[in-house]
């Protein structure tokens, strides 16, 4: 079983990438590949640029990674209550090639933030929108107050209740 995981942020220290990596590695007997949005930097999407350069090769590469997965583990960063611009740009380029960006793959959809709401606004937006783009959302998880609930040094959730909750979600996935 192959899992493609990524955080929806271009930050080198993305807390969402850390959460996605941890969650993906909780699945048993899985090959995990963690994508970095920085490997998919493209010009800001516009139809004018699309006419000029065509379908971007990095968007094709991102879609190929999605196609190679049996399961997607996605943790979205929340910027001003919505997706990060970096994620939205990758998504926009990909959606012009394949409207079913997530290719009917089962998805664990997550979010975290330094605040107490744990990216709940972006999680709700994605939960409602992603199925229209081919995501089969099997479960969602929000990790509030990342700095208080995640042990960065050991790469795992430090809050026993929240860790148990995520592990239960994955066990029943």
Secondary structure by P-SEA (a helix, b strand, c coil): cbbbbbbcccccccaaaaaaaaaaacccccbbbbbbccccccccccaaaaaaccccaaaaaaaaaaaaccbbbbbbbbccccccaaaaaaaaaaaaacccccccccccccccccccccaaaaaaaaaacccccccccccccccccccccccccccccccaaaaaaaaaaaaac
